[in-house]
Amino acid sequence: MFRKRILVLQSLRRRVNLSNLETLISRRLSVVSSKHSNDAETGTFSLAGELASLVEESPARLDDDVDTTKPRSRMELKRSLELRLKKRVKEQYSNGKFNNLLKKVIARPETLRDAYDCIRLTSNVLAERDGNVAFAFDSMAEELSSGAFDVASNTFSLVARDKTKEVLVLPNFDLRVVQEAVRIVLEVVFGPHFSKISHSCRSGRGRGSALKYISESVSRSDWCFALSLSKEVDGSVFESLLSVMEEKVEDGSLSVLLRSMFEARVLNFEFGGFPKGHGLPQEGVLSRVLMNVYLDRFDREFYRISMRYEALGRDDVGGGGLGSKLRSWFRRKAGERDLISPVEKDVAVRVYCCRFMDEIFFSVSGPEKVAVDIRSEAVDFLRNSLHLDITDEMGSLPCETTGGLRVLGTLVRKNVRESPAVKAVHKLKEKVRLVALQKEEAWTLGTVRIGKKWLGHGLKKVKESEIRGLADSNSTLSQISCHRKAGMETDHWYKVLLRIWMEDVLRTSADRSEEFVLSKHIVEPTIPRELRDAYNKFQASAAAYVSSETAKVEALLPGPLSQDKPVFFGDVVAPTNAIRRRLFRYGLVTAEGYARTNSMLILQDTAQIIDWFSGLVRRWVIWYGGCSNFDEIKALIDNQVRKSCIRTLASKYRIHENEIEKRLDEELSTIPSAEDIEQEILDEKLVSPAFDRDEHLTYGIANSGLCLLSLARIVSESRPCNCFVAGCSMAAPAVYTLHAMERQKFPGWKTGFSVCIPSSLNGRRIGLCKQHLKDLYLGRISLQAIDFGAWR
């Protein structure tokens, strides 16, 4: 009993000041001592009463101990604003539905003020509130409450300048505030009821949690497939959505407001077309919550499919019968895995599903026929009940033999976890291969050095042949000098001779590099035969050893009759081939893969150029830090991205690359190696609060790609310009042109760049202050934070 008392008091020390606690304890001991004799007879102590009195008697001291000086992050502030709105929404719940949400919650000045602050926090505008906007909120609230708010007059259209003439309708800032308020209200109403297979509109869920679940399910499955939805929302789909919403919301005025937004084409609500959650301007504010409300019907249909195949199958697995399978299914869905018996764990069929917005992943453990039937039922429900199209018609693929399945912009595949014996063999084989490679590099380096000396000696002999006192009339040079043109320089004549010789020697050789010619055709034939044979014998022995170890590895792997079953794991792979193609498209590398100058960034400031490259590196490290091929990403960072940044700065200042590295050594340290950025991000996770990593709060920011901007003009007093970021009133020192470099087909690869900027925004000019330009490059805000209607 006394031990429990000490443990509880120690925990209270964190909340109550130490001196105050000791004073209270000493004062309570005098009272307790008088009661101790009576309590000892009954064997009880009034511990609860003592602890309650400790907390009650020191409220002032507790308030003093709270650290109010530490500023909260913008996501913490955003979360607090959403919680404030959540309380107002819950007050309207009665008789199983939410009533009059528009008039009682949305059409209130304080609600619109909170929505306005949420937009500013998302745009990383942390300034104090503006006092001159209070009247605007009051008038807007009156218009919404009376139904006089005109949606159509609060929109603007952007038309593409190419042949497509694509039209993009976006809301102005007033309508954007209204949509933000509606979004928060709808998420409060429907968010708690979303299925756990949905990873797109729930706190703590996002792309990272979806990939983690997919990799775990692939390791336990035999078949997998993905479904990508496609549909431009029409009137029938929208009316079906409103009917689903009316099951929990009884508010005709809210339905009228949403219908007017749909008719004005400002919802920007579309299945497929572009990846969701990437901060693209064509994804509306309400798109996320409306899509999840509509697809929640499919999520619940999946549970019926899962129950039908897992729990209600006719096959009696393990002799447990239908009842044991049904109990196992309910226990597994409830998370009670420890209560499942070993016999129940070996049930034949398991179905896994994960949905992120309009991308759905399935994996099945069981026969191929079951996977085909499940896919057929899912496709039929999506087409016939939800009236959606399927873009990917690929059937079920075996998890073990397939090269991988594209999911959420990455590649997911099933691999076998190596045993310690296999790892030891691979480690030894890698060491032998590395030693052989080092010897080969040393041999090539030495022969090339000798070959370069041979070239210098040959040039010296050509020059001596031109001096009469040193010329040898019987030499080969003197005999072929008749073919030398009059007035030809010595260096030119020497190059002609080398070219003629190379055309004769390399007639059957595919490799024409300088190193290969010097090493294989000039130096190696003159090396003593004993040394050359020893080197070739060593390389042949190393290659034979590496190839022979393959049989030993196969012998260590578990065979069909082995008692040890292979252990599988889900492997997430970064799309390095797609990333290399994007590096070439954005002008960072040449067609051969060598780093080059990015001409569109040269006119920007040095810090802005470095921030652009740093933003690309940070996105790769955050997105692909857990991928199995992250070493390839590190090589791209060190060999291509960093070198491209250096060459861009060298072209800007027109100096050599080595000189630019010396001058800007401190600035270039912001593009460190991948290991340094990994450590920096790890430190940020330890220091930053959990809300900053919540993909529900950072939706559209955490997965936003890097866009390419070029400097259009410097702002002058005669042509002023303010920052286009929503809620920012700072002056913009420059105007930039937005370039839409690509438009991937849905579903596309996640490469670190903006994958699908609409053509109507290509070439648009935007003004940005220095802080928000840096935020856009580093991934702290997305293109959704920019008000493209500031200039019309």
C-alpha positions in Angstrom: 0.0 0.0 0.0 2.8 2.4 0.9 4.6 1.5 -2.3 1.6 2.4 -4.4 1.3 5.7 -2.5 4.9 6.6 -3.3 4.5 5.7 -7.1 1.4 7.9 -7.4 3.0 10.8 -5.6 6.1 10.6 -7.9 3.8 10.9 -10.9 2.2 13.9 -9.4 5.6 15.7 -9.0 5.4 16.3 -12.7 2.2 18.3 -12.3 2.6 20.0 -8.9 5.5 22.2 -7.8 8.0 20.3 -5.6 8.0 22.8 -2.7 4.2 23.1 -2.8 3.9 19.3 -2.8 6.1 18.9 0.2 4.2 21.5 2.1 0.9 19.8 1.3 2.3 16.4 2.3 3.6 17.6 5.6 0.2 19.2 6.4 -1.7 16.1 5.4 0.6 13.8 7.5 -0.5 15.5 10.6 -4.1 14.6 9.8 -3.2 11.2 8.6 -1.3 10.3 11.7 -4.3 10.9 13.8 -6.4 8.6 11.6 -3.6 6.0 11.2 -4.5 4.0 14.2 -8.2 3.7 13.1 -7.2 2.9 9.5 -4.7 0.3 10.6 -7.5 -1.6 12.2 -9.4 -1.8 9.0 -6.3 -2.2 6.8 -7.3 0.8 4.5 -5.8 4.2 3.9 -7.6 7.2 2.4 -5.2 7.5 -0.5 -7.8 8.8 -3.0 -8.9 11.5 -0.6 -5.4 12.7 0.0 -4.5 12.8 -3.7 -7.7 14.7 -4.5 -7.0 17.3 -1.8 -3.5 17.7 -3.2 -4.8 18.7 -6.6 -7.6 20.8 -5.2 -5.4 22.8 -2.8 -2.8 23.8 -5.5 -4.6 25.0 -8.6 -2.8 28.3 -8.7 0.6 26.6 -8.5 -0.4 24.2 -11.3 -1.3 27.0 -13.6 2.0 28.7 -12.9 3.9 25.5 -13.8 2.3 25.3 -17.2 4.8 26.4 -19.9 2.8 29.0 -21.7 5.8 30.7 -23.3 6.5 27.9 -25.8 4.8 28.7 -29.1 2.5 26.1 -30.6 3.2 24.9 -34.1 0.8 25.8 -36.9 -0.7 22.3 -37.0 -1.3 22.4 -33.3 -3.1 25.7 -33.8 -5.1 24.2 -36.7 -6.1 21.2 -34.6 -7.3 23.5 -31.8 -9.5 25.5 -34.3 -11.0 22.3 -35.7 -11.8 21.1 -32.1 -13.5 24.4 -31.4 -15.7 23.8 -34.5 -16.3 20.2 -33.5 -17.9 21.3 -30.2 -20.3 23.6 -32.1 -21.3 20.8 -34.5 -21.9 18.2 -31.8 -24.4 20.7 -30.2 -26.6 20.2 -33.2 -27.0 16.5 -32.8 -30.4 15.2 -31.9 -32.6 12.2 -32.8 -29.7 10.5 -34.5 -29.0 13.3 -37.0 -27.2 16.6 -37.2 -29.7 19.4 -37.8 -29.5 23.0 -39.2 -25.7 22.9 -39.6 -25.6 25.7 -42.1 -27.5 28.3 -40.1 -26.4 27.2 -36.6 -22.8 26.4 -37.3 -21.4 27.4 -40.7 -23.2 30.8 -41.0 -21.7 32.2 -37.8 -19.0 34.8 -37.9 -16.8 32.9 -35.4 -17.0 29.8 -37.5 -16.0 31.7 -40.7 -13.2 33.4 -38.7 -11.9 30.0 -37.6 -12.1 28.7 -41.1 -10.2 31.8 -42.3 -7.5 31.1 -39.7 -7.3 27.5 -40.8 -6.6 28.6 -44.4 -3.9 31.0 -43.2 -2.2 28.3 -41.1 -2.3 25.9 -44.0 -0.6 28.7 -46.1 2.0 29.1 -43.3 0.8 32.7 -42.5 1.2 33.0 -38.7 0.6 36.7 -38.4 -1.9 38.2 -35.9 -5.5 38.4 -36.9 -6.5 41.4 -39.0 -9.1 43.5 -37.2 -10.5 45.0 -40.4 -12.0 41.7 -41.7 -14.5 41.3 -38.9 -17.2 43.1 -40.8 -16.7 40.9 -43.8 -17.4 37.8 -41.8 -20.6 39.3 -40.3 -22.0 40.2 -43.8 -20.9 36.8 -45.2 -22.7 35.0 -42.3 -25.9 36.9 -42.9 -25.8 36.1 -46.6 -25.3 32.4 -45.9 -28.0 32.3 -43.2 -30.6 34.1 -45.4 -29.6 32.1 -48.6 -28.5 35.2 -50.4 -24.9 34.0 -50.8 -24.2 33.8 -54.6 -21.7 31.0 -55.3 -21.4 31.8 -59.1 -20.3 35.4 -58.5 -17.6 34.2 -56.1 -15.7 32.1 -58.7 -13.3 32.7 -61.6 -12.2 30.7 -64.6 -8.8 30.0 -66.1 -8.6 28.9 -69.7 -5.7 27.0 -71.1 -3.7 28.8 -73.8 -3.1 25.6 -75.8 -5.3 23.7 -78.2 -7.2 21.9 -75.5 -8.8 25.2 -74.2 -9.2 23.5 -70.8 -11.2 25.5 -68.3 -10.5 25.4 -64.6 -13.0 27.0 -62.3 -11.6 28.1 -58.9 -13.2 29.8 -55.9 -12.3 33.3 -54.8 -11.2 33.8 -51.2 -14.7 34.4 -49.8 -16.0 31.1 -51.2 -12.8 29.4 -50.2 -13.5 30.3 -46.6 -17.0 29.0 -46.8 -15.8 25.7 -48.3 -13.2 25.3 -45.6 -15.9 25.8 -42.9 -18.1 23.2 -44.7 -15.2 20.8 -44.9 -14.5 20.9 -41.2 -18.2 20.4 -40.4 -18.6 17.4 -42.7 -15.4 15.8 -41.4 -16.8 16.1 -37.8 -20.1 14.5 -38.9 -18.8 11.7 -41.1 -15.1 11.2 -40.0 -15.8 9.0 -37.0 -17.9 6.6 -39.1 -15.4 6.0 -41.9 -14.1 2.4 -42.3 -10.6 1.5 -41.0 -9.6 0.5 -44.5 -9.8 4.1 -45.5 -6.5 6.0 -45.0 -7.3 9.4 -46.5 -9.7 11.3 -44.2 -8.9 10.2 -40.6 -6.5 11.4 -38.0 -3.3 9.4 -37.9 -4.0 7.9 -41.4 -2.4 8.8 -44.6 -0.1 7.6 -47.4 2.5 6.3 -45.0 0.1 4.2 -42.9 -1.4 2.9 -46.2 1.9 1.7 -47.5 2.8 0.1 -44.2 -0.5 -1.8 -44.2 -0.1 -2.8 -47.8 3.5 -4.1 -47.3 2.3 -6.2 -44.3 -0.7 -7.6 -46.1 1.4 -8.5 -49.2 3.7 -10.6 -47.1 0.8 -12.8 -46.0 -1.0 -13.0 -49.4 -0.8 -15.0 -52.6 -2.6 -12.7 -55.0 -2.9 -9.0 -55.3 -4.5 -6.4 -57.6 -5.3 -2.7 -57.6 -8.3 -0.7 -58.8 -8.0 2.9 -59.9 -11.3 4.7 -60.2 -12.2 7.2 -62.9 -15.3 9.4 -63.3 -16.2 13.0 -63.8 -18.9 13.5 -61.3 -22.2 14.1 -63.0 -25.7 14.9 -61.7 -26.7 11.3 -60.9 -23.5 10.7 -58.9 -23.9 14.0 -57.0 -27.5 13.4 -56.2 -26.6 9.9 -54.9 -23.9 11.6 -52.7 -26.5 14.0 -51.3 -28.8 11.1 -50.5 -26.0 9.4 -48.6 -25.3 12.6 -46.6 -29.0 12.9 -45.7 -28.7 9.8 -43.6 -26.8 11.7 -41.0 -27.4 15.4 -41.8 -30.9 16.9 -42.0 -30.3 20.3 -43.5 -31.9 21.3 -46.8 -30.1 24.6 -47.0 -26.7 22.9 -46.8 -27.7 20.6 -49.7 -28.8 23.7 -51.7 -25.4 25.3 -51.0 -23.5 22.2 -52.1 -25.7 21.8 -55.2 -25.0 25.4 -56.2 -21.3 24.8 -55.9 -21.7 21.7 -58.1 -23.6 23.6 -60.7 -21.0 26.4 -60.7 -18.3 23.7 -61.3 -16.3 24.9 -58.4 -16.3 21.8 -56.3 -13.5 20.3 -58.5 -14.6 16.8 -57.4 -13.4 14.1 -59.7 -12.5 10.4 -59.5 -9.2 9.6 -61.2 -7.6 12.1 -63.6 -4.8 13.0 -61.2 -3.4 11.7 -57.9 -5.1 13.0 -54.8 -3.4 14.6 -51.8 -0.6 16.1 -53.9 -1.7 19.7 -53.3 -2.7 20.3 -56.9 -5.0 23.3 -57.6 -7.6 21.2 -59.5 -8.4 19.2 -56.3 -11.2 21.1 -54.5 -11.3 21.8 -50.8 -14.3 19.6 -50.3 -13.1 16.8 -52.6 -11.5 14.8 -49.9 -14.4 14.5 -47.5 -17.1 14.2 -50.3 -15.1 11.4 -52.0 -14.7 9.5 -48.7 -18.4 9.9 -47.9 -19.4 8.5 -51.3 -16.8 5.6 -51.2 -17.7 4.7 -47.7 -20.5 2.6 -49.2 -17.8 0.5 -51.0 -15.8 0.2 -47.8 -18.8 -1.4 -46.1 -19.4 -3.6 -49.1 -15.9 -4.9 -48.7 -16.7 -6.1 -45.2 -19.6 -8.1 -46.5 -17.4 -9.6 -49.2 -14.7 -10.4 -46.6 -17.2 -12.0 -44.3 -18.7 -14.1 -47.1 -15.4 -15.5 -48.2 -13.6 -15.7 -44.9 -16.2 -16.5 -42.3 -19.2 -18.1 -44.2 -17.3 -20.4 -46.6 -18.4 -24.0 -46.7 -15.0 -25.5 -46.4 -14.5 -26.8 -42.9 -10.9 -25.8 -42.2 -9.2 -27.5 -39.3 -12.4 -29.2 -38.2 -13.6 -26.0 -36.6 -16.8 -25.7 -38.5 -18.7 -22.6 -39.5 -19.0 -21.3 -36.0 -15.2 -21.3 -35.3 -14.5 -19.5 -38.6 -17.2 -16.9 -37.8 -15.7 -16.4 -34.3 -12.2 -16.1 -35.8 -13.4 -13.5 -38.3 -15.1 -11.3 -35.7 -12.0 -11.6 -33.4 -9.6 -10.6 -36.1 -11.7 -7.6 -37.1 -11.8 -6.6 -33.4 -8.1 -6.8 -33.2 -8.0 -9.8 -30.7 -5.2 -11.7 -32.5 -3.9 -13.2 -29.3 -7.2 -15.0 -28.7 -7.1 -16.8 -32.0 -6.2 -20.5 -31.8 -3.4 -22.0 -33.9 -6.0 -23.9 -35.9 -8.0 -20.8 -36.6 -4.9 -19.0 -37.8 -4.5 -21.4 -40.7 -7.9 -20.6 -42.3 -7.5 -20.9 -46.1 -8.9 -17.6 -47.2 -7.8 -14.1 -46.1 -8.8 -10.9 -47.8 -7.1 -7.5 -47.2 -8.0 -4.2 -48.6 -6.6 -0.6 -48.3 -8.1 2.5 -49.9 -6.4 5.9 -50.3 -9.0 8.2 -51.9 -9.7 6.8 -55.4 -6.9 4.1 -55.3 -7.9 0.7 -53.9 -5.5 -2.2 -53.2 -6.6 -5.8 -52.6 -4.6 -8.8 -51.6 -5.9 -12.3 -51.1 -4.4 -15.3 -49.3 -6.0 -18.4 -50.9 -6.8 -19.9 -54.3 -6.6 -17.9 -57.5 -10.3 -18.4 -58.1 -11.2 -16.6 -54.9 -9.1 -13.6 -55.9 -10.7 -13.5 -59.3 -14.2 -13.7 -57.8 -13.5 -11.0 -55.2 -12.1 -8.7 -57.9 -15.2 -9.4 -60.0 -17.6 -8.6 -57.2 -15.7 -5.4 -56.3 -15.7 -4.2 -59.9 -19.4 -4.9 -60.3 -20.3 -3.0 -57.2 -18.2 0.0 -58.2 -19.7 0.0 -61.7 -23.3 -0.9 -61.0 -24.0 0.6 -57.6 -21.6 3.6 -57.5 -21.6 4.2 -61.3 -17.8 4.5 -61.4 -15.3 3.4 -64.1 -12.2 1.4 -63.6 -9.0 2.6 -65.4 -6.8 -0.4 -64.7 -8.1 -3.6 -66.2 -5.2 -5.8 -65.0 -6.3 -9.0 -63.3 -5.1 -10.6 -60.2 -1.3 -11.1 -60.0 0.7 -13.7 -58.0 2.5 -11.9 -55.2 5.6 -14.0 -55.4 6.3 -14.1 -59.1 5.2 -10.6 -60.1 7.8 -7.9 -60.4 5.7 -5.7 -58.3 2.4 -3.7 -58.3 2.2 0.0 -58.6 0.5 1.4 -55.5 0.3 5.1 -54.5 3.2 6.0 -56.9 5.5 3.3 -55.6 6.2 -0.4 -56.4 5.2 -3.0 -53.8 6.4 -6.6 -54.1 6.7 -9.7 -52.0 10.2 -11.0 -51.2 11.7 -13.8 -49.1 13.5 -12.8 -46.0 17.0 -14.3 -46.0 18.2 -16.6 -43.3 21.4 -15.8 -41.4 23.3 -18.5 -43.4 22.2 -17.0 -46.7 23.1 -13.5 -45.5 26.6 -14.8 -44.5 27.1 -16.3 -48.0 26.0 -13.1 -49.7 28.2 -11.0 -47.5 31.3 -13.1 -48.3 30.4 -13.1 -52.0 30.0 -9.4 -52.0 33.4 -9.0 -50.3 35.1 -11.1 -53.0 33.4 -9.2 -55.7 34.4 -5.9 -54.2 38.1 -6.9 -53.9 38.0 -8.0 -57.5 36.5 -4.7 -58.5 39.1 -2.7 -56.6 41.9 -4.7 -58.3 40.3 -4.0 -61.7 40.0 -0.3 -61.0 43.7 -0.1 -59.9 44.8 -2.1 -63.0 42.8 0.2 -65.3 44.0 3.4 -63.6 47.7 2.3 -63.9 47.4 1.3 -67.5 45.6 4.5 -68.4 48.3 6.5 -66.7 51.0 4.7 -68.7 49.0 5.2 -71.9 48.8 9.0 -71.3 52.6 9.1 -70.9 52.8 7.2 -74.2 50.7 9.9 -75.9 53.0 12.6 -74.6 56.0 10.7 -75.8 54.5 10.3 -79.2 53.8 14.0 -79.5 57.4 14.7 -78.5 58.7 12.4 -81.3 56.5 14.1 -83.8 57.9 17.5 -82.8 61.5 16.1 -83.0 60.9 14.8 -86.5 60.3 18.4 -87.6 63.9 19.4 -86.4 66.4 18.6 -89.0 69.2 18.0 -86.6 67.0 15.4 -84.7 65.1 13.9 -87.6 65.7 10.3 -88.7 65.1 9.8 -92.4 64.7 6.1 -91.9 61.9 6.4 -89.3 58.2 5.8 -90.1 57.3 9.4 -89.3 59.7 10.6 -92.0 58.3 8.1 -94.5 54.7 9.2 -94.0 55.4 12.9 -93.8 54.7 13.2 -97.5 50.9 12.8 -96.6 51.0 15.9 -94.4 49.2 18.9 -95.8 51.1 22.1 -96.3 50.8 24.4 -93.3 49.3 21.8 -91.0 50.1 22.4 -87.3 52.0 19.7 -85.4 49.1 19.0 -82.9 46.7 18.7 -85.8 49.0 16.3 -87.7 49.3 14.2 -84.6 45.6 14.0 -84.1 45.1 12.9 -87.7 47.7 10.1 -87.2 45.9 8.9 -84.1 42.5 9.0 -85.8 43.8 6.9 -88.7 45.3 4.4 -86.3 42.2 4.1 -84.2 40.0 3.5 -87.2 42.2 0.5 -88.1 42.6 -0.9 -84.6 39.0 -0.3 -83.3 37.2 -1.6 -86.3 35.8 -4.6 -84.4 35.6 -3.0 -81.0 32.4 -1.6 -79.5 34.0 0.5 -76.7 35.8 3.5 -78.1 36.4 5.4 -74.9 39.8 6.9 -74.3 40.5 4.8 -71.2 39.6 1.6 -73.1 41.9 2.4 -76.0 44.9 3.3 -73.9 44.5 0.4 -71.6 43.6 -2.5 -73.9 45.2 -1.6 -77.2 48.4 0.2 -76.2 49.6 -0.6 -72.7 48.4 -4.2 -72.0 50.1 -5.8 -75.1 53.4 -4.4 -73.9 53.1 -5.6 -70.2 55.1 -8.7 -69.3 53.2 -11.8 -70.0 53.7 -13.2 -66.5 52.1 -10.1 -64.9 49.2 -10.0 -67.4 48.5 -13.7 -66.9 48.5 -13.4 -63.1 46.0 -10.6 -63.2 43.7 -12.4 -65.6 43.9 -15.6 -63.5 42.9 -13.6 -60.4 39.9 -12.1 -62.1 38.8 -15.4 -63.5 39.1 -17.1 -60.1 37.1 -14.4 -58.4 34.3 -14.6 -61.0 34.2 -18.4 -60.7 33.9 -18.1 -56.9 31.1 -15.6 -57.1 29.1 -17.7 -59.6 29.8 -21.0 -57.7 28.3 -19.5 -54.5 24.9 -19.4 -56.2 24.6 -23.2 -55.9 25.6 -22.9 -52.2 22.9 -20.3 -51.6 20.3 -22.5 -53.3 21.3 -25.4 -51.0 20.7 -23.3 -48.0 17.3 -22.2 -49.0 14.4 -24.2 -47.7 13.2 -26.8 -50.3 9.8 -28.3 -50.9 10.4 -31.0 -48.3 12.1 -28.8 -45.8 10.5 -28.2 -42.4 11.5 -24.5 -42.4 9.0 -22.4 -44.2 10.3 -19.3 -46.0 9.6 -16.0 -44.3 8.1 -13.4 -46.6 8.0 -9.6 -46.2 6.4 -6.8 -48.2 9.0 -4.6 -50.0 8.3 -1.0 -51.0 10.5 0.2 -53.9 11.0 3.7 -55.1 10.4 4.3 -58.8 14.0 5.2 -59.7 13.6 4.8 -63.4 10.7 7.2 -63.5 12.6 9.6 -61.3 15.6 9.6 -63.7 13.2 10.4 -66.6 11.8 13.3 -64.6 15.3 14.6 -63.9 15.9 14.8 -67.6 12.6 16.4 -68.3 13.2 19.1 -65.7 16.6 19.9 -67.1 18.7 18.5 -64.2 20.6 15.9 -66.3 21.4 15.2 -69.9 20.1 12.3 -72.0 23.2 10.3 -70.9 22.4 10.9 -67.2 25.1 13.5 -66.5 24.3 16.5 -64.3 23.7 19.8 -66.2 22.7 23.4 -65.6 19.0 24.2 -65.1 18.6 27.3 -67.3 15.2 28.3 -65.8 16.6 28.8 -62.3 19.7 30.9 -63.2 18.0 34.3 -62.8 16.8 33.5 -59.3 18.8 34.3 -56.1 21.4 31.9 -54.9 19.4 31.0 -51.8 16.3 30.3 -53.9 18.2 28.1 -56.2 19.6 26.1 -53.3 16.2 25.9 -51.7 14.7 24.4 -54.9 17.3 21.6 -55.0 17.0 21.1 -51.2 13.3 20.7 -51.5 13.7 17.9 -54.0 16.2 16.1 -51.8 14.0 16.5 -48.6 11.0 15.1 -50.4 12.9 12.0 -51.6 14.3 11.3 -48.1 10.9 11.7 -46.4 9.0 9.7 -49.0 11.5 6.9 -49.8 13.6 6.7 -46.6 12.1 3.3 -45.8 12.3 1.8 -49.3 14.6 -1.1 -50.0 16.4 0.7 -52.9 17.1 3.9 -51.0 20.7 3.6 -51.8 19.9 4.4 -55.4 18.1 7.5 -54.3 21.2 8.5 -52.3 23.3 8.0 -55.5 21.0 10.3 -57.4 21.3 12.9 -54.7 25.1 12.9 -54.6 25.9 12.4 -58.3 23.1 14.3 -60.1 21.1 16.6 -57.9 23.9 18.2 -55.9 26.1 18.5 -59.0 23.3 20.1 -61.0 22.9 22.7 -58.3 26.6 23.4 -58.4 26.7 23.7 -62.1 23.6 26.0 -62.1 25.3 28.3 -59.6 28.5 28.2 -61.6 26.7 29.2 -64.8 24.9 32.0 -62.9 28.2 33.5 -61.8 30.2 32.3 -64.8 33.0 30.7 -62.7 34.4 27.2 -62.4 32.5 24.6 -60.4 35.4 24.2 -57.9 35.4 27.9 -57.3 31.7 28.1 -56.6 32.0 25.3 -54.1 34.7 27.2 -52.2 32.7 30.5 -52.2 29.3 28.9 -51.3 30.5 26.1 -49.1 28.2 27.2 -46.2 25.2 27.8 -48.5 25.7 24.5 -50.3 25.7 22.6 -47.0 21.9 22.9 -47.1 22.1 20.2 -49.8 24.0 17.7 -47.7 24.3 14.0 -48.3 21.3 11.8 -47.8 22.7 10.6 -44.4 22.8 14.2 -43.1 19.2 14.9 -44.2 18.1 11.6 -42.6 19.5 12.7 -39.3 18.1 16.2 -39.6 14.6 14.8 -40.3 14.9 12.4 -37.4 15.8 15.2 -35.1 12.8 17.2 -36.4 10.5 14.3 -35.6 11.9 14.1 -32.0 11.4 17.8 -31.4 8.3 18.6 -33.4 4.9 17.6 -32.0 2.9 14.7 -33.3 0.4 17.0 -35.0 3.0 18.2 -37.4 3.4 14.6 -38.8 -0.4 13.9 -38.9 -1.2 13.5 -42.6 -4.8 14.4 -41.9 -3.8 17.9 -40.9 -1.1 18.2 -43.5 -3.2 16.8 -46.3 -2.1 18.3 -49.6 1.2 19.5 -48.1 3.0 16.3 -46.9 2.8 14.8 -50.4 3.0 17.9 -52.6 5.6 17.8 -55.4 8.1 20.3 -56.4 7.1 22.8 -59.1 9.3 24.7 -61.5 9.2 28.5 -61.5 11.2 30.9 -63.6 11.7 34.6 -62.8 9.4 36.8 -64.9 10.2 40.3 -63.6 11.3 42.3 -60.6 8.5 44.3 -58.9 9.0 48.0 -59.1 7.1 50.9 -57.5 5.3 51.6 -60.8 4.1 48.0 -61.0 3.6 46.8 -57.4 2.5 43.3 -56.5 1.5 41.5 -53.3 2.1 37.8 -52.4 -0.5 35.5 -54.0 -0.6 33.1 -51.1 -4.0 33.1 -49.4 -4.0 35.2 -46.3 -0.6 36.8 -46.9 -0.5 40.6 -47.3 3.3 40.9 -47.8 4.7 42.7 -50.8 6.2 40.3 -53.4 9.7 41.4 -54.6 9.4 39.4 -57.8 6.9 37.8 -60.2 7.4 34.2 -61.3 6.1 32.1 -64.2 4.7 28.6 -63.4 5.7 25.8 -65.8 3.6 22.7 -66.2 6.4 20.2 -67.1 4.4 17.0 -67.2 0.9 15.5 -66.9 1.1 11.9 -65.9 -1.8 9.5 -66.6 -3.6 8.4 -63.5 -2.4 6.5 -61.5 1.1 7.9 -61.9 4.5 7.6 -60.3 5.5 9.6 -57.3 8.8 11.3 -58.3 9.2 14.3 -56.1 7.8 16.7 -58.8 4.3 18.0 -59.4 2.9 15.3 -61.6 -0.2 16.9 -63.0 -0.4 20.7 -63.1 -3.4 21.6 -65.3 -2.6 23.2 -68.6 -4.7 26.2 -67.7 -2.1 27.2 -65.2 0.9 26.6 -67.5 2.6 30.0 -68.0 0.6 31.8 -65.4 2.4 34.5 -63.4 2.3 34.6 -59.7 3.8 36.9 -57.1 5.4 35.4 -54.1 7.2 36.9 -51.1 10.6 35.4 -50.2 9.2 33.4 -47.3 6.4 31.7 -49.2 8.7 31.0 -52.2 11.0 29.2 -49.8 8.0 27.4 -48.3 6.8 26.3 -51.7 10.2 25.0 -52.7 10.8 23.1 -49.3 7.3 21.6 -49.3 5.8 23.6 -46.4 3.0 24.8 -48.6 1.5 23.6 -51.9 0.1 25.1 -55.0 -3.4 25.0 -53.3 -2.3 27.8 -51.1 -1.9 30.2 -54.0 -4.7 32.4 -55.1 -4.5 32.3 -58.9 -7.3 34.8 -59.2 -5.3 37.7 -57.6 -4.6 38.9 -61.2 -7.5 38.5 -63.7 
